[in-house]
Amino acid sequence: MHIHNLSINNSILNAFLAEIRSKDIQKEYMRFRRNIERIGEILAYEMSKSLTYKAQTLETPLATTTINLMLNNIVLCSILRAGLPLHNGLLNYFDSAENAFVSAYRKHKKDSESFEISVDYLACPKLENKTLILADPMLATGQSILATLEALKPFGIPKEIHLVAVIGAKEGIDDVSKKVPENTHLWIAAIDPVLNSKGYIIPGLGDAGDLAFGQKLQS
């Protein structure tokens, strides 16, 4: 897997990462969502440089000109619900993309910190020979991404796969890297060193879904 870690170089991305990590600033739901969306826009821009282009001719009001335009047939897939703000940021740039949505969540065993990933909802167009962009803001253990890729198999084999995350843990990234096709790309804003005993990224930022949309009901 090819890993593109944008935090290697300093940029305005640092400011948005600082705000989503800050326990004081991140309390503002709308601001948190908007920062995730802006990070998605930056990731989309950087990813766009790696896609396929072809020169095309067009008419301006004054003359004919040529410009290289993207050829990729993109399907943008997000893992609900935390992935929605990141999806919006990516869609702001890849605005002609088809869209897919997957509900994948941690299903904990009773009185245990261990869990499995449950996929309960899936809506997806055909993926055969297309460019799949799979967005999940937090790549912790990587199990959600792997479960989603498995659930998408009946829709066809993509020509290329791009994973997009805001923050990931090295452990989860290493595991995903071993289990996805070699030509898969990961576009990520920051990589953190460890997971805690519950499988959360440290230092991370907490639960992205709760921070974006409020705490979910507990069963």
MARZA-150948 format. One line per 2 residues: number of its first residue (from 1); their letters; for each residue x, y, z of N, C-alpha, C, O. Coordinates in steps of 0.05 Angstrom, whole numbers, always signed. Last residue first. Layout:
NUM = a = X,Y,Z,X,Y,Z,X,Y,Z,X,Y,Z | ...
This chain:
219 = sq = -544,+26,+480,-563,+4,+484,-559,-9,+511,-573,-28,+517 | -542,+97,+476,-529,+72,+486,-550,+51,+490,-571,+56,+501
217 = lk = -543,+141,+422,-558,+127,+443,-543,+102,+451,-533,+88,+434 | -485,+183,+411,-506,+164,+402,-519,+151,+426,-507,+150,+447
215 = qg = -473,+252,+418,-469,+225,+428,-493,+207,+419,-516,+215,+419 | -462,+291,+358,-473,+286,+385,-471,+257,+393,-468,+240,+375
213 = fa = -436,+297,+309,-465,+295,+309,-478,+292,+337,-503,+289,+339 | -381,+301,+316,-393,+314,+293,-424,+317,+296,-436,+336,+287
211 = ld = -369,+273,+361,-360,+301,+360,-373,+316,+337,-377,+340,+338 | -388,+222,+348,-400,+237,+370,-393,+267,+369,-410,+284,+374
209 = ga = -352,+210,+306,-381,+211,+302,-396,+227,+323,-413,+243,+317 | -302,+209,+331,-308,+230,+310,-338,+232,+305,-348,+254,+300
207 = dg = -283,+204,+395,-302,+192,+377,-311,+213,+356,-326,+231,+362 | -215,+228,+401,-240,+218,+413,-257,+205,+391,-247,+196,+371
205 = lg = -167,+239,+377,-185,+262,+383,-211,+254,+397,-227,+271,+405 | -99,+217,+384,-125,+217,+371,-141,+242,+375,-130,+264,+377
203 = pi = -51,+199,+408,-69,+217,+423,-97,+221,+410,-116,+227,+424 | -87,+139,+401,-74,+157,+421,-52,+172,+407,-34,+159,+395
201 = iy = -148,+110,+380,-122,+122,+373,-113,+141,+394,-128,+157,+405 | -175,+52,+412,-178,+80,+404,-150,+92,+399,-130,+84,+412
199 = gk = -178,+0,+432,-175,+4,+404,-179,+32,+394,-186,+36,+371 | -175,-5,+486,-202,-6,+474,-202,-2,+444,-223,-1,+431
197 = sn = -122,+2,+499,-134,-25,+502,-162,-28,+490,-170,-50,+485 | -101,+47,+446,-103,+39,+474,-117,+12,+475,-122,-1,+454
195 = lv = -50,+50,+394,-78,+46,+402,-79,+39,+432,-60,+27,+442 | +0,+98,+372,-10,+74,+385,-40,+74,+387,-54,+94,+383
193 = pd = +19,+145,+341,+36,+121,+346,+21,+96,+355,+29,+74,+348 | -16,+173,+283,-9,+173,+311,+4,+146,+318,+0,+126,+304
191 = ia = -13,+212,+226,-10,+184,+236,+0,+185,+265,+21,+197,+271 | -55,+254,+187,-36,+250,+209,-36,+221,+217,-56,+208,+216
189 = ai = -83,+253,+138,-73,+278,+148,-53,+276,+171,-36,+293,+175 | -75,+209,+82,-81,+213,+110,-69,+239,+120,-47,+247,+111
187 = wl = -89,+162,+35,-85,+191,+38,-94,+199,+66,-117,+195,+73 | -65,+103,+9,-77,+115,+33,-69,+144,+34,-45,+151,+33
185 = ht = -77,+61,-47,-65,+86,-36,-80,+94,-11,-104,+93,-10 | -61,-3,-75,-79,+14,-59,-64,+38,-48,-40,+35,-40
183 = ne = -29,-40,-100,-31,-13,-112,-51,+5,-98,-58,+26,-109 | -35,-87,-70,-10,-72,-68,-13,-43,-79,+0,-25,-69
181 = pv = -99,-95,-37,-81,-98,-60,-57,-79,-59,-59,-57,-47 | -95,-107,+35,-107,-95,+12,-89,-99,-12,-65,-105,-8
179 = kk = -67,-128,+78,-91,-142,+70,-105,-129,+46,-126,-139,+37 | -24,-98,+96,-19,-126,+90,-43,-139,+76,-39,-161,+64
177 = sv = -48,-49,+108,-29,-50,+86,-23,-79,+77,-18,-84,+54 | -76,-60,+155,-91,-55,+129,-72,-59,+106,-80,-71,+86
175 = dd = -33,-62,+190,-50,-85,+186,-65,-83,+160,-66,-102,+144 | -11,-10,+188,+6,-33,+181,-11,-58,+175,-5,-73,+156
173 = ig = -55,+18,+207,-46,+23,+179,-29,-1,+170,-31,-10,+147 | -58,+1,+260,-80,-5,+242,-71,-2,+213,-79,-18,+196
171 = ek = -8,+21,+279,-14,-8,+281,-36,-16,+261,-34,-36,+247 | -12,+76,+272,+8,+61,+257,+1,+31,+256,+4,+18,+236
169 = ag = -76,+104,+264,-56,+92,+282,-37,+74,+266,-46,+60,+248 | -98,+166,+234,-95,+137,+235,-74,+129,+255,-57,+144,+263
167 = iv = -142,+217,+214,-121,+208,+233,-121,+177,+233,-142,+165,+233 | -170,+218,+164,-160,+243,+177,-137,+235,+196,-115,+246,+193
165 = av = -166,+181,+103,-171,+183,+132,-159,+209,+142,-141,+220,+130 | -181,+143,+47,-177,+170,+57,-185,+170,+87,-206,+161,+95
163 = lh = -157,+99,-3,-168,+102,+24,-162,+130,+34,-140,+140,+30 | -169,+82,-68,-156,+102,-51,-171,+103,-25,-195,+108,-24
161 = ie = -159,+34,-118,-171,+40,-92,-155,+61,-77,-131,+59,-75 | -176,+20,-186,-157,+29,-166,-173,+36,-141,-196,+43,-142
159 = kp = -216,-9,-210,-191,-6,-224,-169,+3,-205,-146,-6,-207 | -255,-54,-169,-247,-27,-178,-220,-28,-193,-203,-45,-188
157 = ig = -297,-105,-184,-269,-100,-177,-261,-72,-187,-261,-68,-211 | -365,-109,-157,-345,-109,-178,-317,-101,-167,-314,-93,-145
155 = fp = -401,-116,-117,-406,-94,-136,-385,-92,-158,-387,-74,-175 | -384,-154,-81,-404,-162,-100,-410,-141,-122,-423,-147,-142
153 = kl = -346,-124,-48,-337,-142,-69,-359,-150,-89,-353,-152,-113 | -362,-94,-5,-365,-82,-31,-358,-101,-54,-363,-94,-77
151 = ae = -348,-122,+40,-377,-119,+34,-381,-108,+6,-403,-113,-6 | -293,-115,+39,-304,-142,+36,-333,-140,+27,-342,-155,+10
149 = lt = -290,-61,+51,-280,-71,+25,-290,-99,+19,-296,-105,-4 | -312,-63,+103,-326,-49,+82,-316,-58,+54,-333,-63,+37
147 = al = -273,-91,+131,-300,-102,+130,-316,-89,+107,-331,-102,+93 | -230,-55,+125,-228,-81,+114,-255,-94,+111,-261,-108,+91
145 = is = -251,-10,+153,-243,-8,+125,-242,-35,+112,-252,-39,+90 | -257,-32,+205,-280,-21,+190,-274,-19,+160,-291,-26,+144
143 = qg = -205,-47,+220,-225,-68,+215,-249,-57,+200,-260,-72,+183 | -167,-10,+235,-170,-16,+206,-191,-36,+200,-196,-42,+176
141 = ta = -161,+8,+285,-152,-19,+280,-152,-26,+251,-139,-44,+242 | -167,+67,+260,-156,+57,+285,-145,+29,+281,-121,+26,+275
139 = lm = -176,+117,+224,-166,+91,+218,-152,+80,+243,-128,+84,+246 | -227,+161,+220,-208,+150,+239,-201,+121,+231,-218,+103,+231
137 = pd = -258,+175,+174,-241,+194,+186,-220,+183,+206,-198,+193,+207 | -260,+143,+114,-266,+138,+142,-248,+156,+158,-223,+152,+157
135 = al = -275,+131,+47,-269,+151,+67,-278,+142,+95,-302,+135,+98 | -251,+107,-12,-264,+98,+12,-256,+116,+35,-232,+117,+43
133 = il = -259,+111,-79,-248,+126,-57,-264,+119,-32,-288,+125,-30 | -247,+74,-136,-261,+74,-110,-245,+91,-90,-222,+86,-85
131 = tk = -254,+80,-202,-236,+89,-181,-252,+91,-155,-270,+108,-153 | -275,+21,-239,-277,+49,-231,-256,+55,-209,-242,+38,-200
129 = ne = -280,-32,-254,-262,-16,-269,-264,+14,-263,-256,+31,-279 | -340,-39,-220,-322,-51,-239,-307,-30,-256,-319,-14,-269
127 = lk = -378,-21,-185,-351,-12,-181,-331,-21,-202,-308,-13,-203 | -445,+3,-186,-425,-16,-196,-397,-4,-194,-393,+20,-199
125 = pc = -464,+37,-124,-466,+32,-153,-446,+10,-161,-431,+1,-144 | -492,+22,-61,-468,+26,-77,-475,+21,-106,-489,+2,-113
123 = al = -507,+17,+6,-518,+27,-19,-494,+34,-37,-478,+51,-30 | -518,-19,+64,-499,-15,+42,-515,-6,+17,-533,-19,+8
121 = yd = -519,-35,+133,-531,-20,+110,-510,-15,+89,-488,-8,+95 | -489,-64,+170,-518,-67,+170,-532,-54,+146,-555,-61,+139
119 = vs = -434,-95,+190,-443,-79,+167,-473,-84,+164,-481,-106,+156 | -395,-96,+247,-420,-104,+236,-428,-84,+213,-428,-60,+217
117 = ie = -335,-120,+272,-348,-99,+256,-373,-110,+243,-372,-130,+229 | -329,-138,+341,-327,-145,+313,-341,-123,+297,-358,-108,+309
115 = fs = -289,-133,+401,-311,-126,+384,-307,-138,+356,-285,-146,+349 | -271,-129,+471,-267,-140,+444,-292,-134,+428,-314,-132,+439
113 = es = -285,-115,+522,-274,-93,+505,-270,-103,+476,-265,-87,+458 | -346,-138,+550,-320,-143,+539,-311,-120,+522,-328,-106,+510
111 = dk = -401,-144,+562,-381,-142,+583,-353,-148,+574,-337,-161,+587 | -416,-173,+500,-426,-165,+526,-403,-167,+547,-389,-187,+550
109 = kh = -378,-147,+445,-389,-170,+460,-396,-161,+488,-383,-144,+499 | -395,-92,+404,-380,-103,+426,-394,-128,+438,-419,-129,+440
107 = kr = -387,-74,+341,-407,-89,+357,-393,-103,+379,-380,-124,+375 | -373,-16,+308,-362,-36,+327,-385,-48,+343,-400,-34,+357
105 = ya = -400,-11,+241,-396,-2,+268,-385,-24,+285,-387,-48,+279 | -421,+14,+180,-403,-5,+193,-396,+5,+221,-386,+27,+223
103 = sv = -459,+28,+129,-461,+30,+158,-444,+7,+170,-453,-16,+171 | -439,+62,+71,-439,+37,+86,-442,+43,+116,-429,+61,+127
101 = fa = -452,+89,+7,-453,+92,+36,-455,+65,+50,-470,+47,+41 | -430,+122,-52,-438,+98,-38,-436,+103,-8,-420,+119,+1
99 = ne = -437,+160,-113,-434,+158,-84,-444,+132,-73,-463,+120,-83 | -398,+186,-168,-421,+171,-157,-416,+167,-127,-393,+170,-118
97 = as = -373,+253,-178,-370,+226,-169,-397,+213,-163,-416,+226,-155 | -370,+306,-190,-385,+289,-209,-384,+259,-201,-392,+242,-217
95 = df = -339,+330,-152,-367,+335,-151,-384,+319,-171,-408,+320,-170 | -291,+327,-119,-298,+307,-139,-329,+308,-142,-342,+288,-135
93 = yn = -296,+371,-84,-276,+372,-105,-282,+351,-127,-279,+357,-150 | -338,+359,-51,-335,+387,-60,-315,+389,-83,-318,+407,-100
91 = ll = -328,+307,-36,-348,+312,-57,-347,+341,-67,-354,+346,-90 | -292,+315,+6,-283,+301,-18,-302,+307,-42,-293,+312,-64
89 = gn = -328,+339,+43,-303,+353,+34,-293,+341,+8,-285,+356,-10 | -367,+299,+49,-374,+325,+38,-350,+340,+27,-351,+352,+6
87 = hl = -336,+259,+74,-348,+254,+48,-355,+281,+34,-350,+284,+10 | -327,+284,+123,-304,+278,+105,-314,+273,+77,-301,+283,+57
85 = pl = -379,+284,+143,-366,+309,+138,-341,+306,+120,-336,+323,+103 | -389,+225,+143,-405,+244,+127,-391,+271,+123,-390,+280,+100
83 = ga = -364,+187,+175,-352,+194,+150,-366,+216,+134,-355,+225,+114 | -395,+176,+219,-372,+194,+223,-360,+203,+196,-348,+224,+195
81 = rl = -432,+138,+213,-440,+165,+207,-417,+184,+207,-419,+206,+196 | -413,+107,+150,-432,+123,+166,-426,+117,+196,-417,+96,+203
79 = is = -362,+113,+106,-372,+96,+128,-388,+114,+147,-377,+133,+158 | -368,+126,+36,-362,+134,+63,-375,+116,+83,-397,+104,+78
77 = cl = -343,+128,-30,-357,+113,-10,-349,+121,+18,-325,+124,+24 | -346,+150,-94,-338,+159,-67,-355,+145,-46,-380,+149,-45
75 = vi = -322,+131,-154,-343,+125,-135,-333,+132,-107,-313,+121,-98 | -303,+161,-215,-299,+158,-186,-325,+150,-172,-347,+159,-178
73 = nn = -267,+151,-268,-296,+148,-262,-297,+141,-232,-293,+118,-224 | -216,+194,-292,-225,+174,-273,-255,+175,-268,-267,+196,-265
71 = lm = -198,+236,-323,-213,+215,-336,-225,+195,-317,-244,+180,-324 | -191,+306,-317,-190,+280,-305,-208,+260,-319,-230,+267,-327
69 = ln = -159,+345,-369,-181,+340,-351,-181,+311,-341,-171,+293,-356 | -118,+396,-392,-118,+368,-383,-141,+364,-363,-141,+377,-342
67 = it = -140,+438,-445,-134,+434,-417,-135,+405,-410,-152,+390,-421 | -136,+486,-497,-134,+458,-489,-127,+456,-460,-110,+472,-450
65 = tt = -181,+531,-533,-158,+524,-516,-158,+495,-508,-178,+481,-513 | -204,+581,-577,-203,+552,-570,-178,+547,-553,-157,+559,-559
63 = al = -232,+645,-556,-215,+627,-572,-218,+598,-563,-233,+592,-545 | -270,+675,-528,-252,+688,-546,-236,+670,-565,-227,+678,-586
61 = pt = -301,+645,-493,-315,+666,-509,-297,+678,-531,-307,+691,-549 | -271,+580,-505,-276,+603,-488,-291,+624,-505,-295,+619,-529
59 = el = -280,+513,-518,-283,+540,-529,-287,+560,-506,-305,+557,-490 | -232,+459,-511,-257,+473,-505,-256,+501,-516,-235,+512,-523
57 = tq = -202,+395,-513,-206,+421,-525,-232,+433,-517,-253,+419,-516 | -161,+359,-468,-187,+362,-481,-189,+391,-491,-179,+410,-478
55 = ak = -114,+310,-448,-118,+337,-459,-145,+338,-474,-151,+321,-490 | -126,+273,-389,-123,+274,-418,-130,+302,-428,-148,+315,-418
53 = yt = -105,+238,-329,-115,+262,-343,-110,+259,-373,-92,+244,-382 | -113,+203,-268,-107,+202,-297,-120,+225,-311,-144,+231,-307
51 = ls = -84,+222,-204,-104,+210,-221,-96,+213,-251,-75,+224,-257 | -52,+250,-169,-43,+223,-176,-62,+209,-196,-56,+187,-205
49 = ks = -76,+297,-157,-51,+299,-172,-42,+271,-182,-26,+269,-200 | -118,+285,-123,-124,+290,-151,-98,+291,-169,-100,+286,-193
47 = me = -96,+283,-72,-101,+258,-87,-105,+262,-116,-96,+246,-133 | -96,+337,-60,-70,+323,-62,-74,+296,-77,-57,+289,-94
45 = ya = -152,+347,-60,-134,+362,-78,-107,+346,-82,-98,+344,-104 | -169,+313,-19,-179,+309,-46,-160,+323,-66,-154,+311,-87
43 = li = -144,+335,+25,-137,+308,+17,-145,+302,-12,-131,+289,-27 | -171,+384,+27,-142,+384,+23,-133,+356,+13,-116,+354,-5
41 = eg = -223,+366,+36,-217,+381,+12,-187,+381,+6,-179,+378,-17 | -218,+342,+87,-225,+326,+64,-219,+340,+37,-210,+327,+18
39 = ir = -208,+388,+116,-187,+368,+114,-192,+350,+90,-174,+343,+75 | -259,+410,+112,-236,+424,+100,-212,+405,+97,-198,+407,+77
37 = ei = -289,+372,+141,-295,+376,+113,-271,+390,+99,-264,+383,+77 | -267,+379,+192,-264,+353,+178,-268,+356,+148,-254,+344,+132
35 = nr = -285,+432,+199,-256,+426,+198,-250,+399,+185,-231,+396,+170 | -340,+424,+201,-328,+440,+179,-298,+435,+177,-288,+435,+155
33 = rf = -346,+393,+247,-354,+382,+221,-341,+397,+198,-331,+386,+179 | -328,+430,+285,-314,+404,+282,-321,+393,+254,-303,+384,+240
31 = rm = -366,+470,+280,-338,+476,+274,-322,+451,+269,-305,+450,+252 | -412,+443,+297,-410,+454,+270,-381,+459,+262,-373,+454,+239
29 = ye = -399,+429,+351,-405,+409,+331,-401,+419,+302,-388,+407,+286 | -352,+447,+394,-371,+460,+376,-375,+441,+352,-358,+439,+334
27 = kq = -312,+418,+419,-339,+416,+430,-360,+429,+412,-384,+424,+415 | -262,+429,+399,-278,+408,+385,-306,+405,+397,-322,+390,+385
25 = id = -240,+467,+433,-251,+476,+408,-269,+455,+396,-289,+462,+383 | -224,+433,+477,-242,+456,+481,-255,+464,+455,-279,+469,+454
23 = ks = -192,+393,+459,-216,+385,+473,-234,+408,+479,-258,+404,+485 | -164,+393,+395,-167,+408,+419,-193,+402,+434,-215,+404,+422
21 = ri = -169,+367,+345,-157,+352,+368,-162,+367,+395,-164,+353,+415 | -189,+403,+311,-205,+379,+316,-194,+363,+339,-209,+347,+351
19 = ea = -148,+443,+313,-175,+449,+323,-192,+424,+328,-207,+423,+347 | -104,+417,+291,-102,+427,+318,-130,+432,+330,-135,+426,+353
17 = lf = -122,+408,+239,-117,+385,+256,-116,+394,+286,-126,+380,+303 | -123,+460,+221,-148,+446,+222,-145,+421,+240,-163,+414,+255
15 = an = -69,+473,+223,-88,+489,+239,-114,+474,+242,-126,+474,+264 | -45,+437,+187,-38,+436,+215,-59,+450,+233,-66,+441,+254
13 = li = -61,+455,+136,-73,+431,+148,-68,+429,+178,-86,+419,+192 | -26,+493,+121,-50,+502,+135,-65,+479,+147,-82,+483,+165
11 = sn = +35,+455,+133,+16,+469,+116,-7,+480,+133,-7,+475,+157 | +95,+416,+133,+78,+437,+146,+60,+451,+125,+69,+457,+103
9 = ni = +97,+347,+116,+104,+375,+109,+84,+394,+123,+60,+389,+124 | +75,+303,+141,+104,+304,+138,+113,+333,+132,+135,+341,+141
7 = sl = +21,+302,+138,+32,+316,+161,+63,+318,+160,+75,+331,+176 | +4,+270,+96,+7,+299,+91,+20,+314,+114,+30,+336,+110
5 = nh = +25,+212,+74,+21,+224,+100,+26,+254,+97,+49,+263,+96 | +8,+163,+36,+14,+192,+32,+6,+206,+57,-18,+213,+61
3 = ih = +29,+99,+21,+19,+116,+42,+28,+145,+37,+52,+151,+34 | +10,+44,-16,+25,+69,-18,+13,+89,+2,-11,+96,+0
1 = m = +17,-24,+0,+0,+0,+0,+18,+25,+0,+37,+26,+15
